[in-house]
Amino acid sequence: MDISDENFIRKYIAAFIYDKLENGNMPSIFAYYGSISKNEARRRLENSPEFVASVIDQIAYEMSWHLKTRTVREHIYMVVPEEKLVKNVDIVDGMSGKIRTLGLEKMIMQLYEVLAKEAAGELWTAKVGLFQVASIPGRGQAYGKKYIERWMSRDPEGTKYCVQSDIKKCYPSMSHDKILEFLRRDLGKSDMLLYLFETLIGLYSEAKVQNKEKDCKHGIFIGSPVSKDLCNYYLSYLYHYCTNELYEMKTRRGKTTRKRLIYHIMIQMDDIILFGSNKKDLHKAMLLVIEFVKSTLCLKIKDSWSLFRTGYVDRNGKQKGRDLDYMGLVFHGQNLIKRCYSGKTVTIRNVSTRIRASIFLKARRKIHRFAKKIKNKKIIGSKFAMSTIAYNGWFVTTDSFLVRVAECWDQLISMAKNIISRYAKQKSYAMEKYYKKWRKLNYA
Protein backbone atom coordinates (compact mmCIF):
# COMPACT_ATOMS: atom_id res chain seq x y z
CA MET A 1 0.00 0.00 0.00
CA ASP A 2 1.35 3.42 -1.01
CA ILE A 3 0.05 5.84 1.62
CA SER A 4 1.47 8.79 -0.32
CA ASP A 5 -0.91 8.11 -3.21
CA GLU A 6 -2.99 11.24 -3.74
CA ASN A 7 -6.25 9.37 -4.42
CA PHE A 8 -5.80 7.24 -1.28
CA ILE A 9 -5.25 10.37 0.80
CA ARG A 10 -8.19 12.22 -0.76
CA LYS A 11 -10.58 9.34 -0.09
CA TYR A 12 -10.06 9.34 3.67
CA ILE A 13 -9.47 13.01 4.42
CA ALA A 14 -12.55 13.97 2.37
CA ALA A 15 -14.78 11.68 4.44
CA PHE A 16 -13.31 13.13 7.65
CA ILE A 17 -13.62 16.76 6.52
CA TYR A 18 -17.24 16.43 5.33
CA ASP A 19 -18.11 14.83 8.68
CA LYS A 20 -16.46 17.69 10.62
CA LEU A 21 -17.46 20.71 8.51
CA GLU A 22 -19.34 22.30 11.42
CA ASN A 23 -16.35 22.08 13.79
CA GLY A 24 -15.06 25.39 15.08
CA ASN A 25 -11.47 24.86 13.91
CA MET A 26 -12.38 23.83 10.35
CA PRO A 27 -12.62 27.39 8.87
CA SER A 28 -8.98 28.09 9.81
CA ILE A 29 -7.49 25.54 7.42
CA PHE A 30 -9.91 26.52 4.63
CA ALA A 31 -9.07 30.19 5.17
CA TYR A 32 -5.36 29.34 4.91
CA TYR A 33 -5.69 27.35 1.67
CA GLY A 34 -8.21 29.76 0.13
CA SER A 35 -6.23 32.87 1.17
CA ILE A 36 -9.42 34.35 2.60
CA SER A 37 -10.70 35.43 6.03
CA LYS A 38 -12.21 32.98 8.50
CA ASN A 39 -15.63 34.59 8.14
CA GLU A 40 -15.48 34.19 4.37
CA ALA A 41 -14.33 30.58 4.83
CA ARG A 42 -17.34 29.88 7.09
CA ARG A 43 -19.67 31.33 4.47
CA ARG A 44 -18.15 29.24 1.67
CA LEU A 45 -18.20 26.08 3.78
CA GLU A 46 -21.97 26.49 4.00
CA ASN A 47 -22.69 27.63 0.45
CA SER A 48 -19.93 26.46 -1.89
CA PRO A 49 -19.37 22.70 -2.32
CA GLU A 50 -16.99 23.47 -5.20
CA PHE A 51 -14.75 25.49 -2.88
CA VAL A 52 -14.69 22.65 -0.33
CA ALA A 53 -13.82 20.06 -3.00
CA SER A 54 -11.03 22.22 -4.46
CA VAL A 55 -9.42 22.77 -1.05
CA ILE A 56 -9.60 19.03 -0.30
CA ASP A 57 -7.80 18.34 -3.60
CA GLN A 58 -5.13 20.90 -2.69
CA ILE A 59 -4.63 19.43 0.80
CA ALA A 60 -4.39 15.88 -0.61
CA TYR A 61 -1.78 16.99 -3.16
CA GLU A 62 0.35 18.72 -0.49
CA MET A 63 0.07 15.82 1.97
CA SER A 64 1.17 13.43 -0.77
CA TRP A 65 4.18 15.60 -1.66
CA HIS A 66 5.28 16.09 1.96
CA LEU A 67 5.03 12.35 2.64
CA LYS A 68 7.22 11.59 -0.36
CA THR A 69 9.78 14.22 0.66
CA ARG A 70 9.60 13.29 4.37
CA THR A 71 8.69 16.82 5.43
CA VAL A 72 5.41 16.13 7.26
CA ARG A 73 6.55 17.89 10.44
CA GLU A 74 7.39 21.07 8.53
CA HIS A 75 4.04 20.93 6.71
CA ILE A 76 2.08 20.68 9.97
CA TYR A 77 3.89 23.71 11.42
CA MET A 78 3.52 25.65 8.15
CA VAL A 79 -0.28 25.34 7.80
CA VAL A 80 -2.04 27.98 9.97
CA PRO A 81 1.27 28.78 11.74
CA GLU A 82 -0.34 30.93 14.45
CA GLU A 83 -2.22 27.93 15.89
CA LYS A 84 -0.73 25.76 18.62
CA LEU A 85 -0.15 22.11 17.77
CA VAL A 86 -2.56 20.99 20.50
CA LYS A 87 -4.94 22.95 22.71
CA ASN A 88 -5.92 21.24 25.97
CA VAL A 89 -9.57 21.51 27.02
CA ASP A 90 -11.11 20.04 30.19
CA ILE A 91 -14.55 18.45 29.87
CA VAL A 92 -16.84 16.58 32.26
CA ASP A 93 -17.62 13.02 31.17
CA GLY A 94 -21.42 12.81 31.01
CA MET A 95 -21.59 9.20 32.20
CA SER A 96 -18.92 8.99 34.91
CA GLY A 97 -18.72 12.64 35.96
CA LYS A 98 -14.92 12.55 35.70
CA ILE A 99 -12.97 15.54 34.40
CA ARG A 100 -11.06 14.57 31.27
CA THR A 101 -8.52 16.61 29.31
CA LEU A 102 -9.09 16.56 25.56
CA GLY A 103 -6.30 17.43 23.14
CA LEU A 104 -7.71 19.56 20.29
CA GLU A 105 -5.09 19.32 17.56
CA LYS A 106 -4.51 21.50 14.52
CA MET A 107 -6.74 20.33 11.68
CA ILE A 108 -3.82 19.46 9.38
CA MET A 109 -2.36 17.29 12.14
CA GLN A 110 -5.71 15.53 12.52
CA LEU A 111 -5.77 14.83 8.78
CA TYR A 112 -2.37 13.14 8.97
CA GLU A 113 -3.66 11.09 11.92
CA VAL A 114 -6.73 10.04 9.92
CA LEU A 115 -4.38 8.89 7.17
CA ALA A 116 -2.22 6.96 9.67
CA LYS A 117 -5.29 5.35 11.24
CA GLU A 118 -6.73 4.15 7.92
CA ALA A 119 -3.38 3.04 6.49
CA ALA A 120 -2.70 0.95 9.60
CA GLY A 121 -6.09 -0.80 9.40
CA GLU A 122 -4.51 -4.19 8.69
CA LEU A 123 -2.23 -3.77 11.72
CA TRP A 124 -5.16 -3.00 14.04
CA THR A 125 -7.10 -6.00 12.68
CA ALA A 126 -4.16 -8.36 13.12
CA LYS A 127 -3.07 -7.25 16.58
CA VAL A 128 -6.17 -6.20 18.51
CA GLY A 129 -7.65 -9.11 20.46
CA LEU A 130 -11.04 -10.71 19.82
CA PHE A 131 -12.39 -9.52 23.17
CA GLN A 132 -11.02 -5.99 23.18
CA VAL A 133 -14.35 -4.26 22.90
CA ALA A 134 -13.91 -0.49 22.64
CA SER A 135 -14.14 1.74 19.56
CA ILE A 136 -13.96 -1.14 17.07
CA PRO A 137 -16.74 -1.41 14.45
CA GLY A 138 -18.97 -4.38 15.28
CA ARG A 139 -17.20 -5.00 18.59
CA GLY A 140 -18.67 -2.52 21.00
CA GLN A 141 -20.72 -2.68 24.16
CA ALA A 142 -23.45 -4.97 22.76
CA TYR A 143 -20.77 -7.39 21.55
CA GLY A 144 -19.09 -7.43 24.97
CA LYS A 145 -22.41 -7.87 26.76
CA LYS A 146 -23.34 -10.84 24.57
CA TYR A 147 -20.14 -12.71 25.40
CA ILE A 148 -20.12 -11.97 29.12
CA GLU A 149 -23.69 -13.28 29.35
CA ARG A 150 -22.69 -16.33 27.30
CA TRP A 151 -19.64 -17.08 29.45
CA MET A 152 -21.49 -16.67 32.74
CA SER A 153 -24.43 -18.73 31.51
CA ARG A 154 -22.74 -21.59 29.63
CA ASP A 155 -19.56 -21.82 31.70
CA PRO A 156 -20.61 -21.31 35.35
CA GLU A 157 -17.51 -23.13 36.61
CA GLY A 158 -15.10 -21.12 34.44
CA THR A 159 -16.70 -17.84 35.57
CA LYS A 160 -16.96 -18.77 39.24
CA TYR A 161 -14.52 -16.01 40.22
CA CYS A 162 -13.79 -12.68 38.59
CA VAL A 163 -11.02 -10.08 38.81
CA GLN A 164 -11.93 -6.53 37.88
CA SER A 165 -9.27 -3.86 37.41
CA ASP A 166 -8.37 -0.83 35.38
CA ILE A 167 -5.23 1.01 34.36
CA LYS A 168 -4.37 4.27 36.09
CA LYS A 169 -4.50 7.23 33.67
CA CYS A 170 -3.99 5.01 30.64
CA TYR A 171 -3.94 7.65 27.89
CA PRO A 172 -1.68 10.16 29.69
CA SER A 173 0.72 7.41 30.82
CA MET A 174 1.42 5.58 27.54
CA SER A 175 5.15 5.71 26.81
CA HIS A 176 6.12 7.24 23.45
CA ASP A 177 9.27 5.11 23.33
CA LYS A 178 7.28 1.91 23.94
CA ILE A 179 4.68 2.77 21.30
CA LEU A 180 7.44 3.37 18.76
CA GLU A 181 9.23 0.17 19.81
CA PHE A 182 6.09 -1.87 19.12
CA LEU A 183 5.38 -0.04 15.84
CA ARG A 184 8.94 -0.52 14.58
CA ARG A 185 8.63 -4.22 15.28
CA ASP A 186 5.25 -4.59 13.55
CA LEU A 187 5.67 -2.05 10.72
CA GLY A 188 9.22 -2.90 9.74
CA LYS A 189 8.34 -3.26 6.04
CA SER A 190 5.98 -0.27 5.88
CA ASP A 191 8.67 2.38 5.86
CA MET A 192 6.52 5.41 5.01
CA LEU A 193 3.75 4.53 7.47
CA LEU A 194 6.33 4.03 10.21
CA TYR A 195 7.84 7.43 9.33
CA LEU A 196 4.38 9.03 9.66
CA PHE A 197 3.79 7.50 13.10
CA GLU A 198 7.28 8.52 14.27
CA THR A 199 6.59 12.09 13.13
CA LEU A 200 3.19 12.26 14.83
CA ILE A 201 4.43 10.84 18.12
CA GLY A 202 7.40 13.22 17.98
CA LEU A 203 4.89 16.07 17.60
CA TYR A 204 3.04 14.80 20.68
CA SER A 205 6.21 15.46 22.67
CA GLU A 206 6.70 18.88 21.07
CA ALA A 207 3.07 19.81 21.81
CA LYS A 208 3.57 18.92 25.47
CA VAL A 209 6.65 21.17 25.55
CA GLN A 210 4.58 24.00 24.00
CA ASN A 211 1.92 23.50 26.69
CA LYS A 212 4.61 23.49 29.41
CA GLU A 213 3.77 20.00 30.64
CA LYS A 214 6.30 18.33 32.91
CA ASP A 215 6.30 14.87 31.30
CA CYS A 216 6.82 15.17 27.54
CA LYS A 217 7.65 11.51 26.83
CA HIS A 218 4.35 9.97 27.88
CA GLY A 219 0.74 10.32 26.82
CA ILE A 220 -1.45 10.44 23.74
CA PHE A 221 -4.27 12.93 23.34
CA ILE A 222 -7.83 11.90 24.18
CA GLY A 223 -10.07 12.75 21.24
CA SER A 224 -7.49 12.58 18.46
CA PRO A 225 -8.50 10.50 15.40
CA VAL A 226 -5.90 7.77 16.03
CA SER A 227 -5.82 7.74 19.85
CA LYS A 228 -8.38 4.94 20.37
CA ASP A 229 -6.67 2.69 17.85
CA LEU A 230 -3.25 3.34 19.38
CA CYS A 231 -4.59 2.54 22.85
CA ASN A 232 -6.22 -0.70 21.67
CA TYR A 233 -3.02 -1.64 19.83
CA TYR A 234 -0.85 -0.86 22.88
CA LEU A 235 -3.05 -2.94 25.20
CA SER A 236 -3.24 -5.78 22.68
CA TYR A 237 0.15 -6.85 24.05
CA LEU A 238 -1.50 -7.29 27.45
CA TYR A 239 -4.43 -9.17 25.88
CA HIS A 240 -2.15 -11.65 24.08
CA TYR A 241 -0.01 -12.07 27.19
CA CYS A 242 -3.11 -13.01 29.19
CA THR A 243 -4.44 -15.44 26.58
CA ASN A 244 -1.09 -17.11 25.82
CA GLU A 245 1.09 -16.86 28.93
CA LEU A 246 -1.16 -17.08 31.97
CA TYR A 247 -0.70 -20.74 32.79
CA GLU A 248 1.49 -22.92 34.99
CA MET A 249 2.96 -26.36 34.50
CA LYS A 250 1.71 -29.10 36.85
CA THR A 251 3.38 -32.48 37.29
CA ARG A 252 1.40 -35.35 38.77
CA ARG A 253 2.42 -39.01 38.75
CA GLY A 254 5.19 -38.23 36.32
CA LYS A 255 2.86 -36.55 33.82
CA THR A 256 3.28 -32.83 33.12
CA THR A 257 0.26 -30.80 32.04
CA ARG A 258 -0.38 -27.14 31.39
CA LYS A 259 -3.00 -25.56 33.64
CA ARG A 260 -4.69 -22.31 32.68
CA LEU A 261 -4.89 -19.65 35.37
CA ILE A 262 -7.77 -17.83 33.65
CA TYR A 263 -10.62 -19.00 31.42
CA HIS A 264 -11.92 -15.76 29.91
CA ILE A 265 -10.69 -12.18 29.46
CA MET A 266 -12.25 -8.97 28.22
CA ILE A 267 -10.68 -5.52 27.89
CA GLN A 268 -12.81 -2.44 27.30
CA MET A 269 -10.23 0.26 26.54
CA ASP A 270 -8.41 0.31 29.92
CA ASP A 271 -10.92 -1.72 32.00
CA ILE A 272 -9.91 -5.37 32.40
CA ILE A 273 -11.86 -8.38 33.66
CA LEU A 274 -10.55 -11.91 34.08
CA PHE A 275 -12.65 -15.00 34.84
CA GLY A 276 -11.45 -18.23 36.41
CA SER A 277 -12.56 -21.27 38.36
CA ASN A 278 -10.01 -21.09 41.17
CA LYS A 279 -9.58 -18.11 43.47
CA LYS A 280 -5.91 -18.79 44.18
CA ASP A 281 -5.07 -19.21 40.48
CA LEU A 282 -6.90 -16.02 39.57
CA HIS A 283 -5.05 -14.07 42.27
CA LYS A 284 -1.76 -15.42 40.94
CA ALA A 285 -2.76 -14.43 37.39
CA MET A 286 -3.59 -10.90 38.49
CA LEU A 287 -0.19 -10.45 40.14
CA LEU A 288 1.45 -11.55 36.87
CA VAL A 289 -0.71 -9.06 34.95
CA ILE A 290 0.30 -6.24 37.30
CA GLU A 291 3.97 -7.07 36.79
CA PHE A 292 3.60 -7.31 32.99
CA VAL A 293 1.77 -3.99 32.77
CA LYS A 294 4.49 -2.34 34.85
CA SER A 295 7.56 -3.88 33.18
CA THR A 296 6.45 -4.16 29.53
CA LEU A 297 3.88 -1.40 29.07
CA CYS A 298 5.24 1.07 31.67
CA LEU A 299 1.71 1.50 33.06
CA LYS A 300 0.16 0.87 36.47
CA ILE A 301 -2.90 -1.12 37.54
CA LYS A 302 -4.93 0.76 40.14
CA ASP A 303 -4.60 -0.61 43.66
CA SER A 304 -8.39 -0.81 43.89
CA TRP A 305 -8.60 -4.00 41.76
CA SER A 306 -10.91 -6.62 43.25
CA LEU A 307 -11.30 -10.40 43.20
CA PHE A 308 -14.76 -11.73 43.99
CA ARG A 309 -17.16 -14.64 43.61
CA THR A 310 -19.71 -13.97 40.89
CA GLY A 311 -23.40 -14.09 41.79
CA TYR A 312 -25.09 -17.43 42.40
CA VAL A 313 -27.93 -19.02 44.40
CA ASP A 314 -26.90 -21.49 47.13
CA ARG A 315 -28.66 -24.72 48.15
CA ASN A 316 -30.94 -22.81 50.51
CA GLY A 317 -32.13 -20.52 47.75
CA LYS A 318 -30.21 -17.49 49.05
CA GLN A 319 -28.47 -15.10 46.69
CA LYS A 320 -24.70 -15.08 47.28
CA GLY A 321 -21.66 -13.59 45.59
CA ARG A 322 -21.38 -10.22 43.87
CA ASP A 323 -22.80 -8.78 40.67
CA LEU A 324 -20.37 -7.78 37.93
CA ASP A 325 -20.61 -4.06 37.15
CA TYR A 326 -18.93 -3.54 33.77
CA MET A 327 -19.44 -1.31 30.69
CA GLY A 328 -22.33 0.48 32.39
CA LEU A 329 -24.18 -2.82 32.87
CA VAL A 330 -24.73 -5.05 35.91
CA PHE A 331 -24.56 -8.81 35.28
CA HIS A 332 -26.53 -10.74 37.90
CA GLY A 333 -25.82 -14.47 38.24
CA GLN A 334 -28.79 -16.53 39.44
CA ASN A 335 -29.69 -20.19 39.94
CA LEU A 336 -28.09 -23.15 38.16
CA ILE A 337 -30.27 -25.38 36.00
CA LYS A 338 -29.61 -28.58 34.07
CA ARG A 339 -30.59 -29.03 30.45
CA CYS A 340 -30.26 -31.94 28.08
CA TYR A 341 -28.84 -31.42 24.58
CA SER A 342 -28.60 -34.46 22.27
CA GLY A 343 -28.59 -36.80 25.25
CA LYS A 344 -25.90 -34.80 27.08
CA THR A 345 -26.74 -33.05 30.36
CA VAL A 346 -25.34 -29.53 30.63
CA THR A 347 -25.36 -27.19 33.65
CA ILE A 348 -26.10 -23.56 32.84
CA ARG A 349 -26.67 -20.48 34.96
CA ASN A 350 -29.48 -17.99 34.54
CA VAL A 351 -28.02 -14.50 34.04
CA SER A 352 -29.94 -11.24 34.00
CA THR A 353 -28.52 -7.91 32.89
CA ARG A 354 -29.67 -4.53 34.09
CA ILE A 355 -28.51 -0.94 33.67
CA ARG A 356 -26.06 0.60 36.15
CA ALA A 357 -28.07 2.60 38.70
CA SER A 358 -26.47 5.98 37.93
CA ILE A 359 -27.15 5.62 34.18
CA PHE A 360 -30.69 4.38 34.81
CA LEU A 361 -31.51 7.43 36.96
CA LYS A 362 -30.16 9.83 34.31
CA ALA A 363 -32.19 8.09 31.62
CA ARG A 364 -35.34 8.12 33.76
CA ARG A 365 -34.98 11.84 34.53
CA LYS A 366 -34.41 12.57 30.85
CA ILE A 367 -37.54 10.71 29.70
CA HIS A 368 -39.58 12.38 32.46
CA ARG A 369 -38.39 15.83 31.32
CA PHE A 370 -39.27 14.87 27.75
CA ALA A 371 -42.79 13.79 28.78
CA LYS A 372 -43.24 16.97 30.85
CA LYS A 373 -42.37 19.15 27.86
CA ILE A 374 -44.97 17.29 25.77
CA LYS A 375 -47.53 17.68 28.56
CA ASN A 376 -46.89 21.44 28.91
CA LYS A 377 -46.92 21.92 25.11
CA LYS A 378 -43.37 23.18 24.95
CA ILE A 379 -41.32 22.90 21.77
CA ILE A 380 -38.64 20.21 21.99
CA GLY A 381 -35.44 20.90 20.07
CA SER A 382 -33.72 18.26 17.95
CA LYS A 383 -30.71 18.23 20.30
CA PHE A 384 -32.88 17.40 23.34
CA ALA A 385 -34.77 14.73 21.37
CA MET A 386 -31.49 13.13 20.22
CA SER A 387 -30.09 13.13 23.76
CA THR A 388 -33.26 11.32 24.88
CA ILE A 389 -32.96 8.69 22.15
CA ALA A 390 -29.31 8.15 23.11
CA TYR A 391 -30.49 6.27 26.21
CA ASN A 392 -32.74 3.91 24.24
CA GLY A 393 -30.03 1.31 23.61
CA TRP A 394 -29.53 0.76 27.33
CA PHE A 395 -33.17 -0.30 27.74
CA VAL A 396 -33.51 -2.29 24.53
CA THR A 397 -30.45 -4.49 25.18
CA THR A 398 -31.07 -5.20 28.89
CA ASP A 399 -33.76 -6.93 30.91
CA SER A 400 -35.81 -3.73 31.28
CA PHE A 401 -39.15 -4.70 29.73
CA LEU A 402 -41.23 -3.96 32.84
CA VAL A 403 -39.58 -0.56 33.25
CA ARG A 404 -40.23 0.27 29.60
CA VAL A 405 -43.91 -0.58 30.07
CA ALA A 406 -44.25 1.36 33.33
CA GLU A 407 -42.53 4.47 31.96
CA CYS A 408 -44.20 4.28 28.49
CA TRP A 409 -40.65 4.29 27.23
CA ASP A 410 -41.22 2.94 23.72
CA GLN A 411 -44.04 5.38 22.94
CA LEU A 412 -42.05 8.41 24.14
CA ILE A 413 -38.96 7.32 22.20
CA SER A 414 -41.15 6.95 19.11
CA MET A 415 -42.26 10.56 19.58
CA ALA A 416 -38.64 11.70 19.93
CA LYS A 417 -37.73 9.92 16.69
CA ASN A 418 -40.66 11.57 14.93
CA ILE A 419 -39.55 15.00 16.18
CA ILE A 420 -36.05 14.49 14.78
CA SER A 421 -37.47 13.20 11.50
CA ARG A 422 -39.67 16.28 11.09
CA TYR A 423 -36.75 18.60 11.82
CA ALA A 424 -34.64 16.77 9.23
CA LYS A 425 -37.42 17.14 6.64
CA GLN A 426 -37.94 20.80 7.66
CA LYS A 427 -41.56 20.18 8.60
CA SER A 428 -43.42 22.19 11.23
CA TYR A 429 -43.46 21.09 14.87
CA ALA A 430 -46.61 18.96 15.48
CA MET A 431 -47.36 20.12 19.02
CA GLU A 432 -51.02 19.03 19.17
CA LYS A 433 -50.20 15.65 17.64
CA TYR A 434 -47.63 14.90 20.37
CA TYR A 435 -49.94 16.19 23.10
CA LYS A 436 -52.77 13.88 21.96
CA LYS A 437 -50.37 10.93 21.95
CA TRP A 438 -49.24 11.83 25.48
CA ARG A 439 -52.88 11.90 26.69
CA LYS A 440 -53.28 8.27 25.59
CA LEU A 441 -50.28 7.03 27.60
CA ASN A 442 -50.85 4.78 30.62
CA TYR A 443 -49.71 7.24 33.29
CA ALA A 444 -51.17 10.39 31.74
Summary of the structure (lengths in Angstrom):
residues: 444
radius of gyration: 26.0
end to end distance: 61.1
largest distance: 82.8
contacts: 1334
relative contact order: 0.09
helix: 51%
strand: 20%
